[in-house]
Amino acid sequence: MNPQLYGKYRSRANVFKALAHPARLFIVHELEKGEKCVTDLTRELGMDASTVSRHLSILKNAGIIDSRKHGTQVFYYIKVPCILKFCSCVESVLESVAKEKLHSL
């Protein structure tokens, strides 16, 4: 594989890595409903603000979410809504695997 093609796939892998944590998947799911601030997400996740902020940073650096300031608060939102189609596709894969397991019994 040439370096340019490798770089392209490495970039894609970085997006997958950003989603590869239950808390970050939860954040994406919550942001699908609308903008949220760290305080909202901290309460919903049951994690401390620094941990939630780290997860948000990873998602933001991957280009999945973005933020806007309103007064002293920062609100996060999904930057690229098509990521939700990917999450839906993952659900279809899981359903397919579950059906295969059920039929193999």
Biotite code that builds the C-alpha atoms (Angstrom):
import biotite.structure as struc

atoms = struc.array([
    struc.Atom([0.000, 0.000, 0.000], chain_id="A", res_id=1, res_name="MET", atom_name="CA", element="C"),
    struc.Atom([1.384, 3.384, -0.910], chain_id="A", res_id=2, res_name="ASN", atom_name="CA", element="C"),
    struc.Atom([1.878, 6.059, 1.790], chain_id="A", res_id=3, res_name="PRO", atom_name="CA", element="C"),
    struc.Atom([-0.982, 8.253, 0.547], chain_id="A", res_id=4, res_name="GLN", atom_name="CA", element="C"),
    struc.Atom([-3.464, 5.393, 0.653], chain_id="A", res_id=5, res_name="LEU", atom_name="CA", element="C"),
    struc.Atom([-2.135, 4.311, 4.052], chain_id="A", res_id=6, res_name="TYR", atom_name="CA", element="C"),
    struc.Atom([-2.666, 7.848, 5.375], chain_id="A", res_id=7, res_name="GLY", atom_name="CA", element="C"),
    struc.Atom([-6.239, 7.807, 4.115], chain_id="A", res_id=8, res_name="LYS", atom_name="CA", element="C"),
    struc.Atom([-6.983, 4.560, 5.962], chain_id="A", res_id=9, res_name="TYR", atom_name="CA", element="C"),
    struc.Atom([-5.159, 5.738, 9.081], chain_id="A", res_id=10, res_name="ARG", atom_name="CA", element="C"),
    struc.Atom([-7.402, 8.823, 9.138], chain_id="A", res_id=11, res_name="SER", atom_name="CA", element="C"),
    struc.Atom([-10.483, 6.625, 8.864], chain_id="A", res_id=12, res_name="ARG", atom_name="CA", element="C"),
    struc.Atom([-9.180, 4.409, 11.650], chain_id="A", res_id=13, res_name="ALA", atom_name="CA", element="C"),
    struc.Atom([-8.804, 7.492, 13.868], chain_id="A", res_id=14, res_name="ASN", atom_name="CA", element="C"),
    struc.Atom([-12.521, 8.220, 13.480], chain_id="A", res_id=15, res_name="VAL", atom_name="CA", element="C"),
    struc.Atom([-13.322, 4.609, 14.416], chain_id="A", res_id=16, res_name="PHE", atom_name="CA", element="C"),
    struc.Atom([-10.993, 4.868, 17.420], chain_id="A", res_id=17, res_name="LYS", atom_name="CA", element="C"),
    struc.Atom([-12.779, 8.002, 18.578], chain_id="A", res_id=18, res_name="ALA", atom_name="CA", element="C"),
    struc.Atom([-16.052, 6.071, 18.593], chain_id="A", res_id=19, res_name="LEU", atom_name="CA", element="C"),
    struc.Atom([-14.519, 2.969, 20.187], chain_id="A", res_id=20, res_name="ALA", atom_name="CA", element="C"),
    struc.Atom([-15.608, 3.690, 23.755], chain_id="A", res_id=21, res_name="HIS", atom_name="CA", element="C"),
    struc.Atom([-19.044, 3.174, 25.338], chain_id="A", res_id=22, res_name="PRO", atom_name="CA", element="C"),
    struc.Atom([-19.076, 6.651, 26.903], chain_id="A", res_id=23, res_name="ALA", atom_name="CA", element="C"),
    struc.Atom([-18.272, 8.324, 23.582], chain_id="A", res_id=24, res_name="ARG", atom_name="CA", element="C"),
    struc.Atom([-20.970, 6.324, 21.801], chain_id="A", res_id=25, res_name="LEU", atom_name="CA", element="C"),
    struc.Atom([-23.382, 7.418, 24.535], chain_id="A", res_id=26, res_name="PHE", atom_name="CA", element="C"),
    struc.Atom([-22.342, 11.051, 24.014], chain_id="A", res_id=27, res_name="ILE", atom_name="CA", element="C"),
    struc.Atom([-22.994, 10.786, 20.268], chain_id="A", res_id=28, res_name="VAL", atom_name="CA", element="C"),
    struc.Atom([-26.386, 9.222, 21.010], chain_id="A", res_id=29, res_name="HIS", atom_name="CA", element="C"),
    struc.Atom([-27.249, 12.033, 23.441], chain_id="A", res_id=30, res_name="GLU", atom_name="CA", element="C"),
    struc.Atom([-26.081, 14.742, 21.047], chain_id="A", res_id=31, res_name="LEU", atom_name="CA", element="C"),
    struc.Atom([-28.358, 13.246, 18.401], chain_id="A", res_id=32, res_name="GLU", atom_name="CA", element="C"),
    struc.Atom([-31.202, 14.650, 20.549], chain_id="A", res_id=33, res_name="LYS", atom_name="CA", element="C"),
    struc.Atom([-29.675, 18.146, 20.549], chain_id="A", res_id=34, res_name="GLY", atom_name="CA", element="C"),
    struc.Atom([-26.903, 20.274, 21.988], chain_id="A", res_id=35, res_name="GLU", atom_name="CA", element="C"),
    struc.Atom([-25.617, 19.487, 25.459], chain_id="A", res_id=36, res_name="LYS", atom_name="CA", element="C"),
    struc.Atom([-23.117, 21.084, 27.812], chain_id="A", res_id=37, res_name="CYS", atom_name="CA", element="C"),
    struc.Atom([-20.539, 19.228, 29.895], chain_id="A", res_id=38, res_name="VAL", atom_name="CA", element="C"),
    struc.Atom([-22.751, 19.551, 32.983], chain_id="A", res_id=39, res_name="THR", atom_name="CA", element="C"),
    struc.Atom([-25.640, 17.781, 31.211], chain_id="A", res_id=40, res_name="ASP", atom_name="CA", element="C"),
    struc.Atom([-23.403, 15.002, 29.934], chain_id="A", res_id=41, res_name="LEU", atom_name="CA", element="C"),
    struc.Atom([-21.641, 14.625, 33.294], chain_id="A", res_id=42, res_name="THR", atom_name="CA", element="C"),
    struc.Atom([-24.988, 14.071, 34.997], chain_id="A", res_id=43, res_name="ARG", atom_name="CA", element="C"),
    struc.Atom([-26.228, 11.639, 32.333], chain_id="A", res_id=44, res_name="GLU", atom_name="CA", element="C"),
    struc.Atom([-22.984, 9.631, 32.217], chain_id="A", res_id=45, res_name="LEU", atom_name="CA", element="C"),
    struc.Atom([-22.379, 9.640, 35.968], chain_id="A", res_id=46, res_name="GLY", atom_name="CA", element="C"),
    struc.Atom([-18.737, 10.600, 35.394], chain_id="A", res_id=47, res_name="MET", atom_name="CA", element="C"),
    struc.Atom([-16.704, 13.554, 36.590], chain_id="A", res_id=48, res_name="ASP", atom_name="CA", element="C"),
    struc.Atom([-16.454, 16.624, 34.369], chain_id="A", res_id=49, res_name="ALA", atom_name="CA", element="C"),
    struc.Atom([-12.771, 16.097, 33.532], chain_id="A", res_id=50, res_name="SER", atom_name="CA", element="C"),
    struc.Atom([-13.456, 12.594, 32.194], chain_id="A", res_id=51, res_name="THR", atom_name="CA", element="C"),
    struc.Atom([-16.417, 13.800, 30.128], chain_id="A", res_id=52, res_name="VAL", atom_name="CA", element="C"),
    struc.Atom([-14.340, 16.706, 28.812], chain_id="A", res_id=53, res_name="SER", atom_name="CA", element="C"),
    struc.Atom([-11.621, 14.265, 27.733], chain_id="A", res_id=54, res_name="ARG", atom_name="CA", element="C"),
    struc.Atom([-14.167, 12.164, 25.840], chain_id="A", res_id=55, res_name="HIS", atom_name="CA", element="C"),
    struc.Atom([-15.589, 15.287, 24.201], chain_id="A", res_id=56, res_name="LEU", atom_name="CA", element="C"),
    struc.Atom([-12.098, 16.371, 23.199], chain_id="A", res_id=57, res_name="SER", atom_name="CA", element="C"),
    struc.Atom([-11.441, 13.031, 21.508], chain_id="A", res_id=58, res_name="ILE", atom_name="CA", element="C"),
    struc.Atom([-14.709, 13.249, 19.572], chain_id="A", res_id=59, res_name="LEU", atom_name="CA", element="C"),
    struc.Atom([-14.030, 16.870, 18.636], chain_id="A", res_id=60, res_name="LYS", atom_name="CA", element="C"),
    struc.Atom([-10.465, 16.167, 17.482], chain_id="A", res_id=61, res_name="ASN", atom_name="CA", element="C"),
    struc.Atom([-11.809, 13.375, 15.269], chain_id="A", res_id=62, res_name="ALA", atom_name="CA", element="C"),
    struc.Atom([-14.208, 15.849, 13.640], chain_id="A", res_id=63, res_name="GLY", atom_name="CA", element="C"),
    struc.Atom([-17.362, 14.094, 14.861], chain_id="A", res_id=64, res_name="ILE", atom_name="CA", element="C"),
    struc.Atom([-18.637, 16.865, 17.134], chain_id="A", res_id=65, res_name="ILE", atom_name="CA", element="C"),
    struc.Atom([-18.076, 20.583, 17.508], chain_id="A", res_id=66, res_name="ASP", atom_name="CA", element="C"),
    struc.Atom([-18.857, 23.192, 20.122], chain_id="A", res_id=67, res_name="SER", atom_name="CA", element="C"),
    struc.Atom([-20.129, 26.713, 20.527], chain_id="A", res_id=68, res_name="ARG", atom_name="CA", element="C"),
    struc.Atom([-19.831, 29.080, 23.457], chain_id="A", res_id=69, res_name="LYS", atom_name="CA", element="C"),
    struc.Atom([-22.870, 30.721, 25.009], chain_id="A", res_id=70, res_name="HIS", atom_name="CA", element="C"),
    struc.Atom([-21.862, 32.936, 27.894], chain_id="A", res_id=71, res_name="GLY", atom_name="CA", element="C"),
    struc.Atom([-19.727, 30.845, 30.198], chain_id="A", res_id=72, res_name="THR", atom_name="CA", element="C"),
    struc.Atom([-21.045, 27.512, 28.938], chain_id="A", res_id=73, res_name="GLN", atom_name="CA", element="C"),
    struc.Atom([-19.832, 25.436, 26.015], chain_id="A", res_id=74, res_name="VAL", atom_name="CA", element="C"),
    struc.Atom([-22.451, 23.479, 24.108], chain_id="A", res_id=75, res_name="PHE", atom_name="CA", element="C"),
    struc.Atom([-21.536, 20.438, 22.031], chain_id="A", res_id=76, res_name="TYR", atom_name="CA", element="C"),
    struc.Atom([-23.327, 19.202, 18.936], chain_id="A", res_id=77, res_name="TYR", atom_name="CA", element="C"),
    struc.Atom([-22.861, 16.654, 16.195], chain_id="A", res_id=78, res_name="ILE", atom_name="CA", element="C"),
    struc.Atom([-20.811, 18.253, 13.455], chain_id="A", res_id=79, res_name="LYS", atom_name="CA", element="C"),
    struc.Atom([-21.348, 15.550, 10.845], chain_id="A", res_id=80, res_name="VAL", atom_name="CA", element="C"),
    struc.Atom([-24.875, 14.082, 11.175], chain_id="A", res_id=81, res_name="PRO", atom_name="CA", element="C"),
    struc.Atom([-24.093, 11.235, 8.767], chain_id="A", res_id=82, res_name="CYS", atom_name="CA", element="C"),
    struc.Atom([-22.187, 9.604, 11.650], chain_id="A", res_id=83, res_name="ILE", atom_name="CA", element="C"),
    struc.Atom([-25.625, 8.616, 12.946], chain_id="A", res_id=84, res_name="LEU", atom_name="CA", element="C"),
    struc.Atom([-26.119, 6.492, 9.818], chain_id="A", res_id=85, res_name="LYS", atom_name="CA", element="C"),
    struc.Atom([-22.915, 4.671, 10.703], chain_id="A", res_id=86, res_name="PHE", atom_name="CA", element="C"),
    struc.Atom([-24.214, 4.041, 14.227], chain_id="A", res_id=87, res_name="CYS", atom_name="CA", element="C"),
    struc.Atom([-27.455, 2.732, 12.734], chain_id="A", res_id=88, res_name="SER", atom_name="CA", element="C"),
    struc.Atom([-25.425, 0.457, 10.460], chain_id="A", res_id=89, res_name="CYS", atom_name="CA", element="C"),
    struc.Atom([-23.567, -0.929, 13.485], chain_id="A", res_id=90, res_name="VAL", atom_name="CA", element="C"),
    struc.Atom([-26.944, -1.762, 15.059], chain_id="A", res_id=91, res_name="GLU", atom_name="CA", element="C"),
    struc.Atom([-27.877, -3.674, 11.889], chain_id="A", res_id=92, res_name="SER", atom_name="CA", element="C"),
    struc.Atom([-24.646, -5.655, 12.107], chain_id="A", res_id=93, res_name="VAL", atom_name="CA", element="C"),
    struc.Atom([-25.368, -6.529, 15.750], chain_id="A", res_id=94, res_name="LEU", atom_name="CA", element="C"),
    struc.Atom([-28.908, -7.639, 14.893], chain_id="A", res_id=95, res_name="GLU", atom_name="CA", element="C"),
    struc.Atom([-27.593, -9.792, 12.060], chain_id="A", res_id=96, res_name="SER", atom_name="CA", element="C"),
    struc.Atom([-25.020, -11.445, 14.328], chain_id="A", res_id=97, res_name="VAL", atom_name="CA", element="C"),
    struc.Atom([-27.676, -12.082, 16.982], chain_id="A", res_id=98, res_name="ALA", atom_name="CA", element="C"),
    struc.Atom([-29.974, -13.715, 14.401], chain_id="A", res_id=99, res_name="LYS", atom_name="CA", element="C"),
    struc.Atom([-27.136, -15.918, 13.138], chain_id="A", res_id=100, res_name="GLU", atom_name="CA", element="C"),
    struc.Atom([-26.342, -17.035, 16.677], chain_id="A", res_id=101, res_name="LYS", atom_name="CA", element="C"),
    struc.Atom([-30.009, -17.763, 17.337], chain_id="A", res_id=102, res_name="LEU", atom_name="CA", element="C"),
    struc.Atom([-30.314, -19.848, 14.166], chain_id="A", res_id=103, res_name="HIS", atom_name="CA", element="C"),
    struc.Atom([-27.160, -21.811, 14.922], chain_id="A", res_id=104, res_name="SER", atom_name="CA", element="C"),
    struc.Atom([-28.543, -23.109, 18.232], chain_id="A", res_id=105, res_name="LEU", atom_name="CA", element="C"),
])
